[in-house]
């Protein structure tokens, strides 16, 4: 399995998964280019950015299928579930291949292509930074992916909303000591996705990443703060959190497609930067397919394991793109109507899911027109729509009420128990002859 971002790009490049943009691009144009190009289903590599010596990679996971290649398996969901249950200790290595720059008093934006993603964003934001800090009580390193707002010169606002870093931050606040941090950017997707998982108390997420990869993650001590960080990272920023410089954070356009601001967040003072030769900066547009793929891959892996065990008539689970895992289409084999209803209620009990459509296995879940056809022709609204209110939803849902309460909907768009005729299918013809004809049509 690949051990770095560069190895990953070499691997997917050999399979024609990379779209390389060699034309010179300007920093302010990159978000729009990511938005326009990401839906072509390839990883994006910008090789020439005006004013910068580094490259920029985006859309690292354009499809769930890429996890088959990454994990070297035909069932990446099952592999993932088994892998993250394992723990493999890190492997310490000597520091090599990094250049050092003192950044105190310097402008981070002069050397790192940090993007301003949306029109009303307050500033450029780092959206792929893995923040690490040592728990002062246990000595265990806590890690997580948290958005960071560029605040001028060598300052970054940091939004700490989830443990373990919120817990570690509180401990430093209570002790009156400043919290040292190491920020790593530019790792392969398997390592990156591991940093977004919830880890049991007392567990370093790098051990989870090691279990997922089947071998220990190589680490080195960050030179100033002595925090273990992945040796494979492209970029390391070291510094500390300064509470006295706390200020309003955002707005930033989030994965929901709406802006999120926070009343006050602390500021990271970056003191040192370490970077590899031919640096590749990983940028992530929050509303891009990449964000969606990380979220829905993990959700599908967990959901598929539990749902198929209880409802073996499930054929396939498909999350609808751009819905941040809230909308789900489920293909089923013919089953009793009450079982389908039970399945809908089961799926809606998951906080992440807001809408479920159950269809037969002759419906293409990736074709919204086909799904809509099934709803229109195989659904009786008075019997097949299930609306349930006051259920727990995602906090990022704009319709959420206090306590995350939202209204959810399930739709039974199957033919089970309904007097519906057989679906008309177009004559297949001779596939080889048809392919010859299609290949010779002008403009194709």
ROROTOR-439670 format. One record per residue (C-alpha): x, y, z; residue in three letters. Coordinates in nm, 4 decimals. Example, Ala and Ser with C-alpha at 12.3 -4.5 7.8 and 13.67 -1.06 7.14 Angstrom:
% residues 2
<<1.2300; -0.4500; 0.7800>; 'ALA'>
<<1.3670; -0.1060; 0.7140>; 'SER'>
***
This chain:
% residues 444
<<0.0000; 0.0000; 0.0000>; 'UNK'>
<<0.1205; 0.3522; -0.0780>; 'UNK'>
<<0.2961; 0.5409; 0.2003>; 'UNK'>
<<0.2831; 0.9017; 0.0788>; 'UNK'>
<<0.0853; 1.1482; -0.1297>; 'UNK'>
<<0.3455; 1.1379; -0.4071>; 'UNK'>
<<0.3348; 0.7552; -0.4175>; 'UNK'>
<<-0.0433; 0.7727; -0.4321>; 'UNK'>
<<-0.0376; 1.0177; -0.7240>; 'UNK'>
<<0.2101; 0.7937; -0.9078>; 'UNK'>
<<-0.0180; 0.4931; -0.8549>; 'UNK'>
<<-0.3396; 0.6596; -0.9683>; 'UNK'>
<<-0.1542; 0.8329; -1.2510>; 'UNK'>
<<-0.0530; 0.4938; -1.3891>; 'UNK'>
<<-0.4240; 0.4059; -1.4036>; 'UNK'>
<<-0.5183; 0.7293; -1.5845>; 'UNK'>
<<-0.6972; 0.8713; -1.2791>; 'UNK'>
<<-0.5075; 1.2035; -1.2801>; 'UNK'>
<<-0.5948; 1.5144; -1.4791>; 'UNK'>
<<-0.2805; 1.7288; -1.4942>; 'UNK'>
<<-0.3268; 2.1028; -1.5485>; 'UNK'>
<<0.0002; 2.2360; -1.6911>; 'UNK'>
<<-0.1317; 2.5796; -1.7882>; 'UNK'>
<<-0.0336; 2.8583; -1.5476>; 'UNK'>
<<-0.3190; 2.9269; -1.3047>; 'UNK'>
<<-0.3821; 3.2058; -1.0544>; 'UNK'>
<<-0.4616; 3.1313; -0.6918>; 'UNK'>
<<-0.8016; 3.3030; -0.7019>; 'UNK'>
<<-0.9052; 3.0919; -1.0047>; 'UNK'>
<<-0.8295; 2.7530; -0.8497>; 'UNK'>
<<-1.1541; 2.7053; -0.6469>; 'UNK'>
<<-1.3660; 2.7585; -0.9599>; 'UNK'>
<<-1.1430; 2.5216; -1.1570>; 'UNK'>
<<-1.1759; 2.2569; -0.8853>; 'UNK'>
<<-1.5534; 2.3023; -0.8906>; 'UNK'>
<<-1.5720; 2.2692; -1.2703>; 'UNK'>
<<-1.3221; 1.9841; -1.3122>; 'UNK'>
<<-1.3909; 1.7633; -1.0088>; 'UNK'>
<<-1.7057; 1.6137; -1.1580>; 'UNK'>
<<-1.5019; 1.4679; -1.4441>; 'UNK'>
<<-1.4066; 1.1901; -1.2051>; 'UNK'>
<<-1.0321; 1.2447; -1.1856>; 'UNK'>
<<-0.7736; 1.3695; -0.9372>; 'UNK'>
<<-0.6567; 1.7208; -1.0203>; 'UNK'>
<<-0.2910; 1.8236; -1.0211>; 'UNK'>
<<-0.2093; 2.1901; -1.0825>; 'UNK'>
<<0.1569; 2.2086; -1.1823>; 'UNK'>
<<0.2082; 2.5829; -1.2339>; 'UNK'>
<<0.0594; 2.8314; -0.9850>; 'UNK'>
<<0.1427; 3.1972; -1.0385>; 'UNK'>
<<0.3717; 3.3179; -0.7596>; 'UNK'>
<<0.4367; 2.9748; -0.6030>; 'UNK'>
<<0.7063; 2.7103; -0.6404>; 'UNK'>
<<0.4835; 2.4209; -0.5326>; 'UNK'>
<<0.2136; 2.2133; -0.7012>; 'UNK'>
<<-0.1434; 2.1740; -0.5785>; 'UNK'>
<<-0.3485; 1.8525; -0.5713>; 'UNK'>
<<-0.7253; 1.8387; -0.5296>; 'UNK'>
<<-1.0116; 1.5901; -0.5591>; 'UNK'>
<<-0.7875; 1.3099; -0.4282>; 'UNK'>
<<-1.0868; 1.0743; -0.4010>; 'UNK'>
<<-1.3064; 1.1302; -0.7079>; 'UNK'>
<<-1.4898; 0.7986; -0.6618>; 'UNK'>
<<-1.5359; 0.5212; -0.4056>; 'UNK'>
<<-1.3837; 0.2893; -0.6675>; 'UNK'>
<<-1.0441; 0.4439; -0.6033>; 'UNK'>
<<-1.0456; 0.2813; -0.2581>; 'UNK'>
<<-1.0337; -0.0563; -0.4351>; 'UNK'>
<<-0.7022; 0.0482; -0.5841>; 'UNK'>
<<-0.5793; 0.2101; -0.2634>; 'UNK'>
<<-0.6669; -0.0852; -0.0384>; 'UNK'>
<<-0.5919; -0.3485; -0.3040>; 'UNK'>
<<-0.9303; -0.5200; -0.2672>; 'UNK'>
<<-1.2623; -0.5575; -0.4485>; 'UNK'>
<<-1.4548; -0.4854; -0.1283>; 'UNK'>
<<-1.3018; -0.1699; 0.0226>; 'UNK'>
<<-1.5922; -0.1235; 0.2663>; 'UNK'>
<<-1.5379; -0.4589; 0.4368>; 'UNK'>
<<-1.1619; -0.4038; 0.4304>; 'UNK'>
<<-1.2038; -0.0648; 0.5951>; 'UNK'>
<<-1.4250; -0.1954; 0.8775>; 'UNK'>
<<-1.1791; -0.4726; 0.9592>; 'UNK'>
<<-0.8759; -0.2463; 0.9237>; 'UNK'>
<<-0.9863; 0.0321; 1.1579>; 'UNK'>
<<-1.0497; -0.2217; 1.4323>; 'UNK'>
<<-0.6790; -0.3076; 1.4344>; 'UNK'>
<<-0.4042; -0.1117; 1.6084>; 'UNK'>
<<-0.0467; -0.0980; 1.4801>; 'UNK'>
<<0.2185; 0.1114; 1.6557>; 'UNK'>
<<0.4129; 0.3806; 1.4744>; 'UNK'>
<<0.7660; 0.3278; 1.3446>; 'UNK'>
<<1.0185; 0.5992; 1.4344>; 'UNK'>
<<1.2495; 0.7122; 1.1553>; 'UNK'>
<<1.5156; 0.9794; 1.1153>; 'UNK'>
<<1.4199; 1.3142; 0.9656>; 'UNK'>
<<1.5144; 1.3369; 0.5987>; 'UNK'>
<<1.4127; 1.5222; 0.2861>; 'UNK'>
<<1.2726; 1.8316; 0.4612>; 'UNK'>
<<1.3773; 2.1927; 0.4176>; 'UNK'>
<<1.3354; 2.4361; 0.7069>; 'UNK'>
<<1.2057; 2.7925; 0.7108>; 'UNK'>
<<1.1520; 3.0215; 1.0073>; 'UNK'>
<<0.8211; 3.1963; 0.9479>; 'UNK'>
<<0.7949; 3.4311; 1.2457>; 'UNK'>
<<0.7042; 3.7705; 1.1016>; 'UNK'>
<<0.6658; 3.6261; 0.7518>; 'UNK'>
<<0.3502; 3.5904; 0.5451>; 'UNK'>
<<0.2339; 3.2283; 0.5165>; 'UNK'>
<<0.0305; 3.3149; 0.2097>; 'UNK'>
<<0.3510; 3.4076; 0.0271>; 'UNK'>
<<0.4777; 3.0483; 0.0445>; 'UNK'>
<<0.1652; 2.8307; 0.0791>; 'UNK'>
<<-0.1208; 2.8500; -0.1768>; 'UNK'>
<<-0.4006; 2.8731; 0.0800>; 'UNK'>
<<-0.7329; 2.9113; -0.1010>; 'UNK'>
<<-1.0212; 3.1474; -0.0450>; 'UNK'>
<<-1.2905; 2.9000; -0.1477>; 'UNK'>
<<-1.6204; 3.0917; -0.1568>; 'UNK'>
<<-1.7320; 3.4463; -0.2356>; 'UNK'>
<<-1.8175; 3.5472; 0.1214>; 'UNK'>
<<-1.5412; 3.3591; 0.3028>; 'UNK'>
<<-1.3724; 3.5849; 0.5561>; 'UNK'>
<<-1.0251; 3.4802; 0.4387>; 'UNK'>
<<-0.8305; 3.1949; 0.2809>; 'UNK'>
<<-0.8702; 2.8714; 0.4821>; 'UNK'>
<<-0.6585; 2.5582; 0.5239>; 'UNK'>
<<-0.9061; 2.2688; 0.5013>; 'UNK'>
<<-0.6685; 1.9706; 0.4954>; 'UNK'>
<<-0.4495; 2.0399; 0.7972>; 'UNK'>
<<-0.4009; 1.7561; 1.0455>; 'UNK'>
<<-0.3457; 1.9206; 1.3837>; 'UNK'>
<<-0.1561; 1.7206; 1.6462>; 'UNK'>
<<-0.0841; 1.7979; 2.0113>; 'UNK'>
<<0.0247; 1.5973; 2.3142>; 'UNK'>
<<-0.2191; 1.5365; 2.5995>; 'UNK'>
<<-0.0327; 1.6837; 2.9008>; 'UNK'>
<<-0.1743; 1.4157; 3.1323>; 'UNK'>
<<-0.1437; 1.0940; 2.9310>; 'UNK'>
<<0.1342; 1.1865; 2.6890>; 'UNK'>
<<-0.0760; 1.0482; 2.4026>; 'UNK'>
<<-0.0949; 1.2558; 2.0854>; 'UNK'>
<<-0.4424; 1.3737; 1.9906>; 'UNK'>
<<-0.5101; 1.4484; 1.6251>; 'UNK'>
<<-0.7844; 1.5811; 1.4045>; 'UNK'>
<<-0.8687; 1.7709; 1.0870>; 'UNK'>
<<-0.9829; 2.1217; 1.1764>; 'UNK'>
<<-1.0364; 2.4243; 0.9553>; 'UNK'>
<<-0.7821; 2.7050; 0.9907>; 'UNK'>
<<-0.8455; 3.0674; 0.8945>; 'UNK'>
<<-0.5560; 3.2727; 0.7602>; 'UNK'>
<<-0.5245; 3.5788; 0.9865>; 'UNK'>
<<-0.2282; 3.7520; 0.8279>; 'UNK'>
<<0.1481; 3.6972; 0.8487>; 'UNK'>
<<0.2157; 3.3752; 1.0435>; 'UNK'>
<<-0.1228; 3.3518; 1.2185>; 'UNK'>
<<-0.3982; 3.0928; 1.1709>; 'UNK'>
<<-0.7353; 3.0844; 1.3434>; 'UNK'>
<<-0.8273; 2.7329; 1.4517>; 'UNK'>
<<-1.1721; 2.5839; 1.5029>; 'UNK'>
<<-1.1570; 2.3104; 1.7675>; 'UNK'>
<<-1.5035; 2.1559; 1.7941>; 'UNK'>
<<-1.4366; 1.7855; 1.8538>; 'UNK'>
<<-1.2273; 1.5662; 2.0833>; 'UNK'>
<<-0.9548; 1.4753; 2.1371>; 'UNK'>
<<-0.8142; 1.8206; 2.0623>; 'UNK'>
<<-1.0955; 2.0050; 2.2423>; 'UNK'>
<<-1.0163; 1.8028; 2.5545>; 'UNK'>
<<-0.6430; 1.8675; 2.5230>; 'UNK'>
<<-0.7081; 2.2375; 2.4618>; 'UNK'>
<<-0.9186; 2.2604; 2.7788>; 'UNK'>
<<-0.6377; 2.1014; 2.9811>; 'UNK'>
<<-0.3853; 2.3573; 2.8615>; 'UNK'>
<<-0.6311; 2.6388; 2.9343>; 'UNK'>
<<-0.6830; 2.5106; 3.2884>; 'UNK'>
<<-0.3090; 2.4879; 3.3518>; 'UNK'>
<<-0.2403; 2.8349; 3.2134>; 'UNK'>
<<0.0149; 2.6934; 2.9704>; 'UNK'>
<<0.0163; 2.7502; 2.5968>; 'UNK'>
<<-0.0694; 2.4528; 2.3758>; 'UNK'>
<<0.1994; 2.3452; 2.1251>; 'UNK'>
<<0.0713; 2.2179; 1.7902>; 'UNK'>
<<0.2118; 2.0480; 1.4824>; 'UNK'>
<<0.0153; 2.0832; 1.1586>; 'UNK'>
<<0.0789; 1.8353; 0.8772>; 'UNK'>
<<-0.0534; 1.8754; 0.5234>; 'UNK'>
<<-0.0203; 1.6442; 0.2244>; 'UNK'>
<<-0.0677; 1.2754; 0.3092>; 'UNK'>
<<-0.2266; 0.9869; 0.1203>; 'UNK'>
<<-0.6076; 0.9381; 0.1461>; 'UNK'>
<<-0.5894; 0.6310; 0.3736>; 'UNK'>
<<-0.3934; 0.8255; 0.6340>; 'UNK'>
<<-0.6049; 1.1378; 0.5835>; 'UNK'>
<<-0.9369; 0.9577; 0.6308>; 'UNK'>
<<-0.8046; 0.7947; 0.9502>; 'UNK'>
<<-0.7545; 1.1387; 1.1027>; 'UNK'>
<<-1.1259; 1.2168; 1.0604>; 'UNK'>
<<-1.2420; 0.9104; 1.2559>; 'UNK'>
<<-1.3557; 0.9058; 1.6163>; 'UNK'>
<<-1.0904; 0.7305; 1.8210>; 'UNK'>
<<-1.1425; 0.5623; 2.1586>; 'UNK'>
<<-1.0010; 0.7552; 2.4516>; 'UNK'>
<<-0.6285; 0.6986; 2.4891>; 'UNK'>
<<-0.5760; 0.5985; 2.1251>; 'UNK'>
<<-0.3454; 0.7770; 1.8830>; 'UNK'>
<<-0.5202; 0.7900; 1.5450>; 'UNK'>
<<-0.1931; 0.6964; 1.3762>; 'UNK'>
<<-0.2358; 0.3511; 1.5322>; 'UNK'>
<<-0.5735; 0.3275; 1.3573>; 'UNK'>
<<-0.4107; 0.4361; 1.0309>; 'UNK'>
<<-0.1496; 0.1659; 1.0835>; 'UNK'>
<<-0.4223; -0.0935; 1.1289>; 'UNK'>
<<-0.5928; 0.0248; 0.8125>; 'UNK'>
<<-0.2706; 0.0092; 0.6136>; 'UNK'>
<<-0.1568; -0.3166; 0.7719>; 'UNK'>
<<0.1762; -0.1711; 0.8855>; 'UNK'>
<<0.3026; 0.0936; 1.1241>; 'UNK'>
<<0.3011; 0.4553; 1.0109>; 'UNK'>
<<0.6505; 0.6017; 0.9902>; 'UNK'>
<<0.6839; 0.9056; 1.2178>; 'UNK'>
<<0.9452; 1.1562; 1.3277>; 'UNK'>
<<0.9566; 1.4021; 1.6138>; 'UNK'>
<<0.8685; 1.7555; 1.5148>; 'UNK'>
<<1.1922; 1.9467; 1.5866>; 'UNK'>
<<1.0527; 2.2226; 1.8093>; 'UNK'>
<<0.7607; 2.0658; 1.9984>; 'UNK'>
<<0.8650; 1.6978; 1.9903>; 'UNK'>
<<0.5253; 1.5826; 1.8635>; 'UNK'>
<<0.5198; 1.2634; 1.6557>; 'UNK'>
<<0.4051; 1.3431; 1.3014>; 'UNK'>
<<0.3785; 1.1337; 0.9822>; 'UNK'>
<<0.7149; 1.1265; 0.8073>; 'UNK'>
<<0.5336; 1.1076; 0.4736>; 'UNK'>
<<0.3719; 1.4517; 0.5015>; 'UNK'>
<<0.4555; 1.7152; 0.2421>; 'UNK'>
<<0.4422; 2.0076; 0.4831>; 'UNK'>
<<0.4798; 2.0613; 0.8587>; 'UNK'>
<<0.3947; 2.3802; 1.0462>; 'UNK'>
<<0.4955; 2.4159; 1.4119>; 'UNK'>
<<0.3746; 2.6685; 1.6619>; 'UNK'>
<<0.1419; 2.7235; 1.9555>; 'UNK'>
<<-0.2101; 2.8417; 2.0355>; 'UNK'>
<<-0.2354; 3.2003; 2.1582>; 'UNK'>
<<-0.5620; 3.2618; 2.3443>; 'UNK'>
<<-0.5021; 3.6364; 2.3649>; 'UNK'>
<<-0.5460; 3.6666; 1.9873>; 'UNK'>
<<-0.8867; 3.4980; 1.9770>; 'UNK'>
<<-1.1360; 3.6564; 1.7378>; 'UNK'>
<<-1.4392; 3.5855; 1.5200>; 'UNK'>
<<-1.3863; 3.2913; 1.2833>; 'UNK'>
<<-1.5419; 3.2847; 0.9377>; 'UNK'>
<<-1.7643; 3.2759; 0.7568>; 'UNK'>
<<-1.6442; 2.9764; 0.5551>; 'UNK'>
<<-1.8571; 2.7845; 0.3065>; 'UNK'>
<<-1.8953; 2.4335; 0.4493>; 'UNK'>
<<-1.9843; 2.0926; 0.3029>; 'UNK'>
<<-2.3555; 2.1701; 0.3501>; 'UNK'>
<<-2.3282; 2.4467; 0.0909>; 'UNK'>
<<-2.3880; 2.7180; 0.3504>; 'UNK'>
<<-2.1573; 2.9495; 0.5440>; 'UNK'>
<<-2.0553; 2.8838; 0.9026>; 'UNK'>
<<-1.9129; 3.1449; 1.1387>; 'UNK'>
<<-1.8007; 3.1103; 1.4981>; 'UNK'>
<<-1.8132; 3.3900; 1.7513>; 'UNK'>
<<-1.4562; 3.3399; 1.8675>; 'UNK'>
<<-1.1710; 3.0952; 1.8074>; 'UNK'>
<<-0.8075; 3.1015; 1.9238>; 'UNK'>
<<-0.5116; 3.1761; 1.6998>; 'UNK'>
<<-0.2166; 2.9555; 1.6133>; 'UNK'>
<<0.1166; 3.1366; 1.5961>; 'UNK'>
<<0.3248; 2.9497; 1.3376>; 'UNK'>
<<0.6973; 2.9665; 1.4103>; 'UNK'>
<<0.8561; 2.7064; 1.1837>; 'UNK'>
<<0.7810; 2.5443; 0.8505>; 'UNK'>
<<0.9313; 2.2222; 0.7156>; 'UNK'>
<<0.8582; 2.1142; 0.3606>; 'UNK'>
<<0.9683; 1.8552; 0.1086>; 'UNK'>
<<1.1350; 1.9235; -0.2219>; 'UNK'>
<<0.8812; 1.9589; -0.5047>; 'UNK'>
<<0.6131; 2.0293; -0.2458>; 'UNK'>
<<0.2547; 1.9273; -0.3286>; 'UNK'>
<<-0.0114; 2.1156; -0.1340>; 'UNK'>
<<-0.3406; 1.9302; -0.0809>; 'UNK'>
<<-0.6414; 2.1598; -0.1216>; 'UNK'>
<<-0.9965; 2.0517; -0.0453>; 'UNK'>
<<-1.3009; 2.2486; -0.1582>; 'UNK'>
<<-1.5608; 2.1715; 0.1133>; 'UNK'>
<<-1.8503; 2.1260; -0.1339>; 'UNK'>
<<-1.6445; 1.9182; -0.3790>; 'UNK'>
<<-1.6917; 1.5477; -0.4564>; 'UNK'>
<<-1.3775; 1.4747; -0.2527>; 'UNK'>
<<-1.5370; 1.5914; 0.0722>; 'UNK'>
<<-1.8499; 1.3957; -0.0114>; 'UNK'>
<<-1.6564; 1.0779; -0.0954>; 'UNK'>
<<-1.4635; 1.0704; 0.2335>; 'UNK'>
<<-1.7813; 1.1173; 0.4342>; 'UNK'>
<<-1.9985; 0.8711; 0.2432>; 'UNK'>
<<-1.7284; 0.6043; 0.2148>; 'UNK'>
<<-1.6945; 0.5801; 0.5924>; 'UNK'>
<<-2.0722; 0.5987; 0.6398>; 'UNK'>
<<-2.1424; 0.3322; 0.3800>; 'UNK'>
<<-1.8804; 0.0986; 0.5275>; 'UNK'>
<<-2.0397; 0.1160; 0.8740>; 'UNK'>
<<-2.3974; 0.1196; 0.7461>; 'UNK'>
<<-2.3547; -0.1674; 0.5029>; 'UNK'>
<<-2.2218; -0.3962; 0.7736>; 'UNK'>
<<-2.5155; -0.3417; 1.0099>; 'UNK'>
<<-2.7944; -0.2966; 0.7544>; 'UNK'>
<<-2.7200; -0.6058; 0.5461>; 'UNK'>
<<-2.6946; -0.8201; 0.8585>; 'UNK'>
<<-3.0512; -0.7239; 0.9561>; 'UNK'>
<<-3.1954; -0.6898; 0.6059>; 'UNK'>
<<-3.0239; -0.9434; 0.3766>; 'UNK'>
<<-3.2484; -0.8462; 0.0837>; 'UNK'>
<<-3.0447; -0.5245; 0.0406>; 'UNK'>
<<-2.8523; -0.5289; -0.2878>; 'UNK'>
<<-2.6769; -0.1931; -0.2823>; 'UNK'>
<<-2.6479; 0.1327; -0.0856>; 'UNK'>
<<-2.5798; 0.4555; -0.2756>; 'UNK'>
<<-2.5383; 0.7997; -0.1228>; 'UNK'>
<<-2.6624; 1.0837; -0.3437>; 'UNK'>
<<-2.3731; 1.3208; -0.4293>; 'UNK'>
<<-2.3677; 1.6741; -0.2851>; 'UNK'>
<<-2.5969; 1.5835; 0.0067>; 'UNK'>
<<-2.3136; 1.5304; 0.2601>; 'UNK'>
<<-2.4381; 1.1766; 0.3295>; 'UNK'>
<<-2.7957; 1.2802; 0.4087>; 'UNK'>
<<-2.9729; 1.1262; 0.1075>; 'UNK'>
<<-2.9590; 0.7530; 0.0410>; 'UNK'>
<<-3.0903; 0.5262; -0.2362>; 'UNK'>
<<-3.1183; 0.1563; -0.1499>; 'UNK'>
<<-3.1648; -0.1204; -0.4063>; 'UNK'>
<<-3.3477; -0.4262; -0.2742>; 'UNK'>
<<-3.4635; -0.7603; -0.4011>; 'UNK'>
<<-3.8363; -0.8156; -0.3774>; 'UNK'>
<<-3.9420; -0.8384; -0.0148>; 'UNK'>
<<-4.2549; -0.8000; 0.1960>; 'UNK'>
<<-4.3818; -0.4446; 0.2199>; 'UNK'>
<<-4.3643; -0.4343; 0.6003>; 'UNK'>
<<-3.9953; -0.5323; 0.5874>; 'UNK'>
<<-3.9246; -0.2432; 0.3537>; 'UNK'>
<<-4.1029; -0.0119; 0.5965>; 'UNK'>
<<-3.8921; -0.1490; 0.8817>; 'UNK'>
<<-3.5789; -0.0906; 0.6727>; 'UNK'>
<<-3.6776; 0.2721; 0.6110>; 'UNK'>
<<-3.7313; 0.3369; 0.9816>; 'UNK'>
<<-3.4023; 0.1650; 1.0650>; 'UNK'>
<<-3.2075; 0.3822; 0.8207>; 'UNK'>
<<-3.3763; 0.7039; 0.9310>; 'UNK'>
<<-3.2669; 0.6303; 1.2882>; 'UNK'>
<<-2.9102; 0.7151; 1.1851>; 'UNK'>
<<-2.8438; 1.0852; 1.2572>; 'UNK'>
<<-2.6619; 1.1292; 0.9281>; 'UNK'>
<<-2.9522; 1.0187; 0.7066>; 'UNK'>
<<-3.2429; 1.2519; 0.6307>; 'UNK'>
<<-3.3981; 1.0937; 0.3221>; 'UNK'>
<<-3.4172; 0.7303; 0.2068>; 'UNK'>
<<-3.5555; 0.6001; -0.1214>; 'UNK'>
<<-3.5985; 0.2232; -0.1546>; 'UNK'>
<<-3.6020; 0.0955; -0.5151>; 'UNK'>
<<-3.5957; -0.2414; -0.6883>; 'UNK'>
<<-3.2720; -0.3832; -0.8248>; 'UNK'>
<<-3.3664; -0.2911; -1.1835>; 'UNK'>
<<-3.3269; 0.0798; -1.1007>; 'UNK'>
<<-2.9910; 0.2541; -1.1488>; 'UNK'>
<<-2.9203; 0.4382; -0.8195>; 'UNK'>
<<-2.6576; 0.6586; -0.9858>; 'UNK'>
<<-2.9124; 0.7903; -1.2371>; 'UNK'>
<<-3.1388; 1.0477; -1.0667>; 'UNK'>
<<-3.3816; 1.0250; -1.3601>; 'UNK'>
<<-3.4189; 0.6496; -1.3128>; 'UNK'>
<<-3.4761; 0.6923; -0.9385>; 'UNK'>
<<-3.7324; 0.9654; -1.0064>; 'UNK'>
<<-3.9045; 0.7359; -1.2603>; 'UNK'>
<<-3.9360; 0.4695; -0.9906>; 'UNK'>
<<-4.0835; 0.7201; -0.7433>; 'UNK'>
<<-4.3357; 0.8470; -0.9994>; 'UNK'>
<<-4.4461; 0.5078; -1.1349>; 'UNK'>
<<-4.4065; 0.2744; -0.8360>; 'UNK'>
<<-4.5072; 0.4890; -0.5420>; 'UNK'>
<<-4.8403; 0.5797; -0.3831>; 'UNK'>
<<-4.7755; 0.8911; -0.1784>; 'UNK'>
<<-5.0459; 0.8197; 0.0806>; 'UNK'>
<<-4.9049; 0.4718; 0.1530>; 'UNK'>
<<-4.5397; 0.4786; 0.0522>; 'UNK'>
<<-4.4184; 0.8068; 0.2021>; 'UNK'>
<<-4.3063; 0.7873; 0.5645>; 'UNK'>
<<-4.2502; 1.1220; 0.7361>; 'UNK'>
<<-4.1028; 1.1237; 1.0856>; 'UNK'>
<<-4.0301; 1.4416; 1.2797>; 'UNK'>
<<-3.8159; 1.5278; 1.5811>; 'UNK'>
<<-3.5388; 1.2825; 1.4947>; 'UNK'>
<<-3.1699; 1.3482; 1.5497>; 'UNK'>
<<-2.9996; 1.4849; 1.2401>; 'UNK'>
<<-2.6697; 1.6365; 1.1397>; 'UNK'>
<<-2.5775; 1.9615; 1.3150>; 'UNK'>
<<-2.4710; 2.1084; 0.9784>; 'UNK'>
<<-2.8251; 2.0657; 0.8370>; 'UNK'>
<<-2.9641; 2.4210; 0.7934>; 'UNK'>
<<-3.3144; 2.3025; 0.8970>; 'UNK'>
<<-3.1974; 2.1567; 1.2264>; 'UNK'>
<<-3.3762; 2.2625; 1.5444>; 'UNK'>
<<-3.2464; 2.2736; 1.9011>; 'UNK'>
<<-3.0961; 1.9390; 1.9945>; 'UNK'>
<<-3.0387; 1.8536; 1.6259>; 'UNK'>
<<-3.4075; 1.7644; 1.5754>; 'UNK'>
<<-3.5168; 1.7427; 1.2109>; 'UNK'>
<<-3.7978; 1.5925; 1.0022>; 'UNK'>
<<-3.7016; 1.2938; 0.7863>; 'UNK'>
<<-3.8656; 1.1155; 0.4939>; 'UNK'>
<<-3.8570; 0.7618; 0.3591>; 'UNK'>
<<-4.0025; 0.6542; 0.0245>; 'UNK'>
<<-4.0944; 0.3010; -0.0803>; 'UNK'>
<<-4.0585; 0.3115; -0.4593>; 'UNK'>
<<-4.0625; -0.0652; -0.5120>; 'UNK'>
<<-4.3226; -0.2789; -0.6905>; 'UNK'>
<<-4.3776; -0.5096; -0.3926>; 'UNK'>
<<-4.7478; -0.5597; -0.3163>; 'UNK'>
<<-4.8582; -0.3290; -0.5977>; 'UNK'>
<<-5.0379; -0.4110; -0.9218>; 'UNK'>
<<-4.7664; -0.2672; -1.1451>; 'UNK'>
<<-4.6805; -0.3975; -1.4892>; 'UNK'>
<<-4.3433; -0.5293; -1.5993>; 'UNK'>
<<-4.0903; -0.2625; -1.6965>; 'UNK'>
<<-4.0373; -0.2198; -2.0703>; 'UNK'>
<<-3.6775; -0.2792; -2.1745>; 'UNK'>
<<-3.5153; -0.1605; -2.4969>; 'UNK'>
<<-3.4031; -0.4362; -2.7336>; 'UNK'>
<<-3.0333; -0.5029; -2.6753>; 'UNK'>
<<-2.9368; -0.5894; -3.0330>; 'UNK'>
<<-2.5870; -0.7122; -3.1153>; 'UNK'>
<<-2.3511; -0.5320; -2.8768>; 'UNK'>
<<-2.0402; -0.5731; -3.0941>; 'UNK'>
<<-2.2081; -0.4326; -3.4067>; 'UNK'>
<<-2.3552; -0.1460; -3.2050>; 'UNK'>
<<-2.0131; -0.0538; -3.0625>; 'UNK'>
<<-1.8672; -0.0419; -3.4142>; 'UNK'>
<<-2.1426; 0.1939; -3.5279>; 'UNK'>
<<-2.1041; 0.4192; -3.2236>; 'UNK'>
<<-1.7272; 0.4411; -3.2648>; 'UNK'>
<<-1.7643; 0.5691; -3.6209>; 'UNK'>
<<-2.0171; 0.8430; -3.5492>; 'UNK'>
<<-1.8652; 1.1891; -3.5929>; 'UNK'>
<<-1.8216; 1.3900; -3.2742>; 'UNK'>
<<-1.7954; 1.0901; -3.0413>; 'UNK'>
***
